[in-house]
Amino acid sequence: MKNNAPASKAAKKAQILHNIPLYLMFLPGAVYLLINNYIPMSGLIIAFKQVNWNKGILKSPWVGFSNFEYLFKTSDAWVITRNTLGYNLVFIVLGTVLAIAIAILLNEIRSKQLKKVYQTVILLPYLISMVVVSYLVFAMLSSENGFINLSILRPLGLPETSWYTEPKYWPAILIIVYTWKSFGYNCILYYATLVGIDHGYYEAAVIDGANRWQQVWNITLPELVPTIITLTLMSIGKIFYSDFGLFYQVPMDSGPLYDVTNTIDTYVYRGLIRLNNVGMSSAAGFYQSIVGFALVLLANFTVRKISKENALF
């Protein structure tokens, strides 16, 4: 045993020295996470204080959970919660189905050049700023100069629509805009998974007489399950968050649309602008994080009960 101890220590030291390049590669990411994600967490105390900038954050008076009442006692609490959850559920379901379908179709293309073109076209909207997207939407929907009114409705003799004052159209508009902009990223992730599937499975299926749909149903989709679960769990963690640009900039902060465009994020932002209460906005962010964390744990627990090997942790 005495002879083995020095040998064991030497082996561990050699392993550490051998992995130094990996540690150095890990270091920038770790520093970024520390500075960007963990150090700011100390600011959570703002959610429980009535911030007085003259006294500073630490010396400001504690107010307990009073800042959280801002979200629950307001008359708009039901509307902002309904909109935030409802839109995100549609985004998760529709985005997942569309991304998988496009990824499967992309995988069927045999030309490498065409694949590159389609991948670029699919991913391009994801890289466009939501500010730019909001002006593209405005160019389509503007009452006076919008493409739809001038080039479609007017030539057909149909009544023109004042899109930014008609709430009934905006659930569909927001879903279309979000799906168009964001599905490309997940599509590329699903496509990367498809590329890694062993083609021997498909060759065996063809020998057994399976058609293309049967191959997709029995081989492609089961191989995509781990990726689907991972991306869905990540989306569930953000289900109480909303894309601020989508719900604030795309509708141009139009008052008549608040009933269908107001979410937790936009409501807190407007409250912050009017009341200048940082504690309330901090409380909202803290609340969203806690609920998202709890939902991820619950969803992962459910997955573990159904299929332990597909659980995220």
C-alpha positions as a Markdown table, in Angstrom:
| # | Residue | x | y | z |
|---|---|---|---|---|
| 1 | Met | 0.0 | 0.0 | 0.0 |
| 2 | Lys | 2.8 | 2.4 | 0.9 |
| 3 | Asn | 4.5 | 1.8 | -2.5 |
| 4 | Asn | 1.2 | 2.4 | -4.3 |
| 5 | Ala | 0.4 | 5.7 | -2.7 |
| 6 | Pro | 3.3 | 7.7 | -4.3 |
| 7 | Ala | 2.5 | 6.0 | -7.6 |
| 8 | Ser | -1.1 | 7.1 | -7.4 |
| 9 | Lys | -0.2 | 10.7 | -6.6 |
| 10 | Ala | 2.3 | 10.8 | -9.5 |
| 11 | Ala | -0.4 | 9.4 | -11.8 |
| 12 | Lys | -2.9 | 12.1 | -10.7 |
| 13 | Lys | -0.3 | 14.8 | -11.1 |
| 14 | Ala | 0.6 | 13.5 | -14.6 |
| 15 | Gln | -3.1 | 13.5 | -15.5 |
| 16 | Ile | -3.5 | 17.1 | -14.3 |
| 17 | Leu | -0.5 | 18.2 | -16.4 |
| 18 | His | -1.9 | 16.3 | -19.3 |
| 19 | Asn | -5.2 | 18.1 | -19.1 |
| 20 | Ile | -3.8 | 21.6 | -18.7 |
| 21 | Pro | -4.7 | 22.6 | -22.3 |
| 22 | Leu | -8.3 | 21.6 | -21.6 |
| 23 | Tyr | -8.4 | 23.6 | -18.4 |
| 24 | Leu | -7.0 | 26.6 | -20.3 |
| 25 | Met | -9.8 | 26.2 | -22.9 |
| 26 | Phe | -12.4 | 26.0 | -20.1 |
| 27 | Leu | -11.0 | 29.0 | -18.3 |
| 28 | Pro | -12.5 | 31.8 | -20.5 |
| 29 | Gly | -15.9 | 30.3 | -20.4 |
| 30 | Ala | -15.7 | 29.9 | -16.7 |
| 31 | Val | -14.6 | 33.5 | -16.2 |
| 32 | Tyr | -17.5 | 34.7 | -18.4 |
| 33 | Leu | -20.1 | 32.7 | -16.5 |
| 34 | Leu | -18.7 | 34.0 | -13.2 |
| 35 | Ile | -18.8 | 37.6 | -14.2 |
| 36 | Asn | -21.9 | 37.5 | -16.3 |
| 37 | Asn | -24.1 | 35.0 | -14.5 |
| 38 | Tyr | -23.0 | 34.5 | -10.9 |
| 39 | Ile | -21.6 | 37.8 | -9.5 |
| 40 | Pro | -24.8 | 39.7 | -10.6 |
| 41 | Met | -26.9 | 37.2 | -8.5 |
| 42 | Ser | -25.9 | 39.3 | -5.5 |
| 43 | Gly | -28.2 | 41.9 | -6.8 |
| 44 | Leu | -31.2 | 39.8 | -5.9 |
| 45 | Ile | -31.4 | 41.6 | -2.6 |
| 46 | Ile | -32.8 | 44.5 | -4.6 |
| 47 | Ala | -36.0 | 42.5 | -5.0 |
| 48 | Phe | -36.6 | 42.7 | -1.3 |
| 49 | Lys | -35.6 | 46.4 | -0.8 |
| 50 | Gln | -37.1 | 49.8 | -1.4 |
| 51 | Val | -34.0 | 51.2 | -3.1 |
| 52 | Asn | -32.9 | 54.6 | -2.1 |
| 53 | Trp | -29.9 | 55.7 | -4.2 |
| 54 | Asn | -28.9 | 58.3 | -1.7 |
| 55 | Lys | -28.4 | 55.6 | 0.9 |
| 56 | Gly | -27.1 | 52.9 | -1.5 |
| 57 | Ile | -28.5 | 49.4 | -2.1 |
| 58 | Leu | -27.1 | 47.8 | 1.1 |
| 59 | Lys | -28.4 | 50.5 | 3.4 |
| 60 | Ser | -31.8 | 50.8 | 1.7 |
| 61 | Pro | -34.8 | 49.6 | 3.8 |
| 62 | Trp | -36.0 | 46.1 | 3.6 |
| 63 | Val | -39.6 | 45.7 | 2.4 |
| 64 | Gly | -40.0 | 41.9 | 2.4 |
| 65 | Phe | -42.3 | 40.7 | -0.4 |
| 66 | Ser | -43.9 | 44.0 | -1.0 |
| 67 | Asn | -42.2 | 44.4 | -4.4 |
| 68 | Phe | -43.8 | 41.1 | -5.6 |
| 69 | Glu | -47.3 | 42.4 | -4.9 |
| 70 | Tyr | -46.8 | 44.6 | -7.9 |
| 71 | Leu | -47.3 | 41.5 | -10.2 |
| 72 | Phe | -50.1 | 39.8 | -8.4 |
| 73 | Lys | -52.4 | 42.6 | -7.0 |
| 74 | Thr | -52.7 | 44.6 | -10.2 |
| 75 | Ser | -55.8 | 44.3 | -12.4 |
| 76 | Asp | -53.6 | 43.3 | -15.3 |
| 77 | Ala | -52.1 | 40.2 | -13.5 |
| 78 | Trp | -54.3 | 37.7 | -15.3 |
| 79 | Val | -53.8 | 39.3 | -18.7 |
| 80 | Ile | -50.0 | 39.4 | -18.5 |
| 81 | Thr | -49.8 | 35.9 | -17.1 |
| 82 | Arg | -52.2 | 34.5 | -19.7 |
| 83 | Asn | -50.3 | 36.1 | -22.6 |
| 84 | Thr | -46.9 | 35.1 | -21.3 |
| 85 | Leu | -47.8 | 31.4 | -20.8 |
| 86 | Gly | -50.1 | 31.1 | -23.7 |
| 87 | Tyr | -47.8 | 32.5 | -26.3 |
| 88 | Asn | -44.8 | 30.5 | -25.0 |
| 89 | Leu | -46.7 | 27.3 | -25.1 |
| 90 | Val | -47.7 | 27.9 | -28.7 |
| 91 | Phe | -44.1 | 28.9 | -29.5 |
| 92 | Ile | -42.7 | 25.7 | -28.0 |
| 93 | Val | -45.2 | 23.3 | -29.7 |
| 94 | Leu | -45.3 | 25.0 | -33.1 |
| 95 | Gly | -41.6 | 25.8 | -33.1 |
| 96 | Thr | -40.6 | 22.2 | -32.3 |
| 97 | Val | -42.9 | 20.6 | -34.8 |
| 98 | Leu | -41.8 | 23.0 | -37.6 |
| 99 | Ala | -38.1 | 22.8 | -36.8 |
| 100 | Ile | -38.2 | 19.0 | -36.8 |
| 101 | Ala | -40.2 | 18.9 | -40.1 |
| 102 | Ile | -37.8 | 21.3 | -41.9 |
| 103 | Ala | -34.7 | 19.5 | -40.5 |
| 104 | Ile | -36.0 | 16.1 | -41.9 |
| 105 | Leu | -36.7 | 17.7 | -45.3 |
| 106 | Leu | -33.3 | 19.3 | -45.2 |
| 107 | Asn | -31.7 | 15.9 | -44.5 |
| 108 | Glu | -33.4 | 14.5 | -47.6 |
| 109 | Ile | -31.6 | 16.9 | -49.9 |
| 110 | Arg | -28.7 | 15.3 | -51.6 |
| 111 | Ser | -27.0 | 18.3 | -53.2 |
| 112 | Lys | -24.4 | 19.7 | -50.8 |
| 113 | Gln | -24.5 | 23.1 | -52.5 |
| 114 | Leu | -28.3 | 23.3 | -52.1 |
| 115 | Lys | -28.0 | 22.2 | -48.5 |
| 116 | Lys | -25.7 | 25.1 | -47.7 |
| 117 | Val | -28.0 | 27.6 | -49.4 |
| 118 | Tyr | -31.1 | 26.3 | -47.5 |
| 119 | Gln | -29.2 | 26.3 | -44.2 |
| 120 | Thr | -28.2 | 29.9 | -44.7 |
| 121 | Val | -31.8 | 30.9 | -45.7 |
| 122 | Ile | -33.3 | 29.1 | -42.7 |
| 123 | Leu | -30.8 | 30.5 | -40.2 |
| 124 | Leu | -30.7 | 34.1 | -41.5 |
| 125 | Pro | -33.9 | 35.4 | -39.8 |
| 126 | Tyr | -32.5 | 34.2 | -36.4 |
| 127 | Leu | -29.5 | 36.5 | -36.9 |
| 128 | Ile | -31.6 | 39.6 | -37.7 |
| 129 | Ser | -32.2 | 42.1 | -34.9 |
| 130 | Met | -35.7 | 42.3 | -33.6 |
| 131 | Val | -35.6 | 46.0 | -34.2 |
| 132 | Val | -35.0 | 45.4 | -37.9 |
| 133 | Val | -37.8 | 42.7 | -37.8 |
| 134 | Ser | -40.2 | 45.3 | -36.3 |
| 135 | Tyr | -39.6 | 47.7 | -39.2 |
| 136 | Leu | -40.0 | 44.9 | -41.7 |
| 137 | Val | -43.4 | 44.1 | -40.1 |
| 138 | Phe | -44.3 | 47.8 | -40.1 |
| 139 | Ala | -43.5 | 47.9 | -43.8 |
| 140 | Met | -46.0 | 45.1 | -44.3 |
| 141 | Leu | -48.7 | 46.3 | -42.0 |
| 142 | Ser | -48.5 | 50.1 | -42.1 |
| 143 | Ser | -52.0 | 51.5 | -42.6 |
| 144 | Glu | -50.9 | 54.2 | -45.1 |
| 145 | Asn | -48.0 | 52.6 | -46.9 |
| 146 | Gly | -48.0 | 49.0 | -45.9 |
| 147 | Phe | -47.5 | 46.3 | -48.5 |
| 148 | Ile | -50.6 | 44.3 | -47.5 |
| 149 | Asn | -53.0 | 47.3 | -47.7 |
| 150 | Leu | -51.5 | 48.9 | -50.9 |
| 151 | Ser | -50.5 | 45.9 | -52.9 |
| 152 | Ile | -53.0 | 43.2 | -51.8 |
| 153 | Leu | -56.2 | 44.5 | -50.2 |
| 154 | Arg | -56.6 | 47.7 | -52.3 |
| 155 | Pro | -56.1 | 46.0 | -55.8 |
| 156 | Leu | -58.6 | 43.3 | -54.8 |
| 157 | Gly | -61.1 | 45.9 | -53.8 |
| 158 | Leu | -61.1 | 44.7 | -50.1 |
| 159 | Pro | -61.4 | 47.2 | -47.2 |
| 160 | Glu | -58.0 | 48.2 | -45.8 |
| 161 | Thr | -57.2 | 47.4 | -42.2 |
| 162 | Ser | -55.6 | 49.5 | -39.5 |
| 163 | Trp | -53.5 | 46.7 | -38.2 |
| 164 | Tyr | -52.0 | 48.5 | -35.3 |
| 165 | Thr | -55.4 | 49.3 | -33.8 |
| 166 | Glu | -57.0 | 45.8 | -34.3 |
| 167 | Pro | -56.1 | 43.4 | -31.4 |
| 168 | Lys | -57.8 | 40.4 | -33.0 |
| 169 | Tyr | -55.1 | 40.0 | -35.7 |
| 170 | Trp | -52.1 | 40.2 | -33.4 |
| 171 | Pro | -52.0 | 36.7 | -31.8 |
| 172 | Ala | -51.6 | 35.2 | -35.3 |
| 173 | Ile | -49.1 | 38.0 | -36.4 |
| 174 | Leu | -46.9 | 37.5 | -33.3 |
| 175 | Ile | -46.9 | 33.7 | -33.7 |
| 176 | Ile | -45.9 | 34.0 | -37.4 |
| 177 | Val | -43.2 | 36.6 | -36.7 |
| 178 | Tyr | -41.7 | 34.6 | -33.8 |
| 179 | Thr | -41.8 | 31.3 | -35.6 |
| 180 | Trp | -40.3 | 32.8 | -38.8 |
| 181 | Lys | -37.4 | 34.4 | -36.9 |
| 182 | Ser | -36.5 | 31.7 | -34.3 |
| 183 | Phe | -37.3 | 28.2 | -35.7 |
| 184 | Gly | -34.1 | 28.2 | -37.9 |
| 185 | Tyr | -31.8 | 27.8 | -34.9 |
| 186 | Asn | -33.5 | 24.8 | -33.5 |
| 187 | Cys | -33.8 | 23.4 | -37.0 |
| 188 | Ile | -30.0 | 23.4 | -37.4 |
| 189 | Leu | -29.6 | 21.7 | -34.1 |
| 190 | Tyr | -32.1 | 18.9 | -35.1 |
| 191 | Tyr | -30.4 | 18.7 | -38.5 |
| 192 | Ala | -27.0 | 18.2 | -36.7 |
| 193 | Thr | -28.5 | 15.3 | -34.8 |
| 194 | Leu | -29.9 | 13.8 | -38.0 |
| 195 | Val | -26.5 | 13.9 | -39.7 |
| 196 | Gly | -25.1 | 11.8 | -36.9 |
| 197 | Ile | -27.7 | 8.9 | -37.3 |
| 198 | Asp | -26.1 | 5.7 | -38.5 |
| 199 | His | -27.2 | 5.2 | -42.1 |
| 200 | Gly | -27.1 | 1.4 | -41.5 |
| 201 | Tyr | -30.5 | 1.7 | -39.8 |
| 202 | Tyr | -32.1 | 3.1 | -42.9 |
| 203 | Glu | -30.4 | 0.5 | -45.1 |
| 204 | Ala | -31.8 | -2.3 | -42.9 |
| 205 | Ala | -35.2 | -0.6 | -43.0 |
| 206 | Val | -35.2 | -0.5 | -46.8 |
| 207 | Ile | -34.3 | -4.2 | -47.0 |
| 208 | Asp | -37.2 | -4.9 | -44.7 |
| 209 | Gly | -39.5 | -3.0 | -47.0 |
| 210 | Ala | -40.1 | 0.1 | -44.9 |
| 211 | Asn | -41.2 | 3.2 | -46.9 |
| 212 | Arg | -39.9 | 6.7 | -46.3 |
| 213 | Trp | -42.6 | 7.6 | -43.7 |
| 214 | Gln | -42.0 | 4.4 | -41.8 |
| 215 | Gln | -38.3 | 5.2 | -41.7 |
| 216 | Val | -39.0 | 8.6 | -40.3 |
| 217 | Trp | -41.5 | 7.4 | -37.7 |
| 218 | Asn | -39.4 | 4.4 | -36.5 |
| 219 | Ile | -35.8 | 5.6 | -36.9 |
| 220 | Thr | -35.6 | 9.4 | -37.3 |
| 221 | Leu | -38.0 | 10.5 | -34.6 |
| 222 | Pro | -36.8 | 8.1 | -31.9 |
| 223 | Glu | -33.2 | 9.2 | -32.6 |
| 224 | Leu | -34.3 | 12.9 | -32.2 |
| 225 | Val | -36.0 | 12.3 | -28.8 |
| 226 | Pro | -33.0 | 13.2 | -26.6 |
| 227 | Thr | -32.5 | 16.5 | -28.5 |
| 228 | Ile | -36.2 | 17.3 | -28.4 |
| 229 | Ile | -36.3 | 16.7 | -24.7 |
| 230 | Thr | -33.2 | 18.9 | -24.1 |
| 231 | Leu | -34.4 | 21.8 | -26.2 |
| 232 | Thr | -38.0 | 21.5 | -24.7 |
| 233 | Leu | -36.7 | 21.6 | -21.2 |
| 234 | Met | -34.6 | 24.6 | -21.9 |
| 235 | Ser | -37.7 | 26.3 | -23.4 |
| 236 | Ile | -39.8 | 25.4 | -20.4 |
| 237 | Gly | -37.2 | 27.1 | -18.2 |
| 238 | Lys | -38.0 | 30.4 | -20.0 |
| 239 | Ile | -41.8 | 29.9 | -20.2 |
| 240 | Phe | -42.3 | 32.8 | -17.8 |
| 241 | Tyr | -40.1 | 35.1 | -19.9 |
| 242 | Ser | -41.1 | 36.7 | -23.1 |
| 243 | Asp | -39.2 | 38.1 | -26.1 |
| 244 | Phe | -39.3 | 41.8 | -25.2 |
| 245 | Gly | -38.6 | 43.0 | -28.7 |
| 246 | Leu | -41.4 | 40.8 | -30.1 |
| 247 | Phe | -44.1 | 42.1 | -27.8 |
| 248 | Tyr | -42.9 | 45.7 | -27.4 |
| 249 | Gln | -41.2 | 46.7 | -30.6 |
| 250 | Val | -43.0 | 44.7 | -33.2 |
| 251 | Pro | -46.5 | 46.1 | -32.2 |
| 252 | Met | -44.8 | 49.5 | -31.9 |
| 253 | Asp | -46.0 | 49.8 | -28.3 |
| 254 | Ser | -49.5 | 50.5 | -29.6 |
| 255 | Gly | -52.0 | 51.1 | -26.7 |
| 256 | Pro | -55.0 | 49.4 | -28.4 |
| 257 | Leu | -53.0 | 46.2 | -28.6 |
| 258 | Tyr | -52.1 | 45.9 | -24.9 |
| 259 | Asp | -54.7 | 43.2 | -24.2 |
| 260 | Val | -53.0 | 40.8 | -26.6 |
| 261 | Thr | -49.4 | 42.0 | -26.5 |
| 262 | Asn | -48.8 | 42.8 | -22.8 |
| 263 | Thr | -46.6 | 40.2 | -21.1 |
| 264 | Ile | -44.7 | 40.2 | -17.8 |
| 265 | Asp | -41.6 | 41.7 | -19.3 |
| 266 | Thr | -43.3 | 44.5 | -21.2 |
| 267 | Tyr | -45.6 | 45.3 | -18.1 |
| 268 | Val | -42.6 | 45.5 | -15.8 |
| 269 | Tyr | -40.7 | 47.7 | -18.3 |
| 270 | Arg | -43.6 | 50.1 | -18.5 |
| 271 | Gly | -44.0 | 50.1 | -14.8 |
| 272 | Leu | -40.3 | 50.8 | -14.4 |
| 273 | Ile | -40.5 | 53.8 | -16.8 |
| 274 | Arg | -43.5 | 55.2 | -15.0 |
| 275 | Leu | -42.6 | 54.5 | -11.4 |
| 276 | Asn | -38.8 | 54.2 | -11.6 |
| 277 | Asn | -39.0 | 51.4 | -9.0 |
| 278 | Val | -36.0 | 49.1 | -9.6 |
| 279 | Gly | -37.1 | 46.8 | -6.7 |
| 280 | Met | -40.3 | 45.9 | -8.5 |
| 281 | Ser | -38.6 | 45.0 | -11.8 |
| 282 | Ser | -35.9 | 43.0 | -9.9 |
| 283 | Ala | -38.7 | 41.1 | -8.0 |
| 284 | Ala | -40.3 | 40.3 | -11.4 |
| 285 | Gly | -37.1 | 38.9 | -12.8 |
| 286 | Phe | -36.5 | 36.9 | -9.6 |
| 287 | Tyr | -40.0 | 35.5 | -9.7 |
| 288 | Gln | -39.6 | 34.5 | -13.4 |
| 289 | Ser | -36.3 | 32.7 | -12.6 |
| 290 | Ile | -37.7 | 30.8 | -9.6 |
| 291 | Val | -40.8 | 29.6 | -11.5 |
| 292 | Gly | -38.8 | 28.7 | -14.6 |
| 293 | Phe | -36.4 | 26.6 | -12.4 |
| 294 | Ala | -39.2 | 24.9 | -10.7 |
| 295 | Leu | -40.9 | 24.0 | -14.0 |
| 296 | Val | -37.6 | 22.6 | -15.4 |
| 297 | Leu | -37.3 | 20.4 | -12.3 |
| 298 | Leu | -40.9 | 19.3 | -12.7 |
| 299 | Ala | -40.6 | 18.6 | -16.4 |
| 300 | Asn | -37.3 | 16.7 | -15.9 |
| 301 | Phe | -38.9 | 14.6 | -13.1 |
| 302 | Thr | -41.8 | 13.7 | -15.4 |
| 303 | Val | -39.3 | 12.6 | -18.1 |
| 304 | Arg | -37.4 | 10.5 | -15.6 |
| 305 | Lys | -40.5 | 8.7 | -14.6 |
| 306 | Ile | -41.3 | 7.9 | -18.3 |
| 307 | Ser | -37.9 | 7.3 | -19.6 |
| 308 | Lys | -34.9 | 7.6 | -17.3 |
| 309 | Glu | -32.3 | 7.5 | -20.0 |
| 310 | Asn | -33.8 | 10.6 | -21.8 |
| 311 | Ala | -33.9 | 12.8 | -18.7 |
| 312 | Leu | -31.6 | 15.8 | -18.7 |
| 313 | Phe | -30.3 | 15.1 | -15.2 |
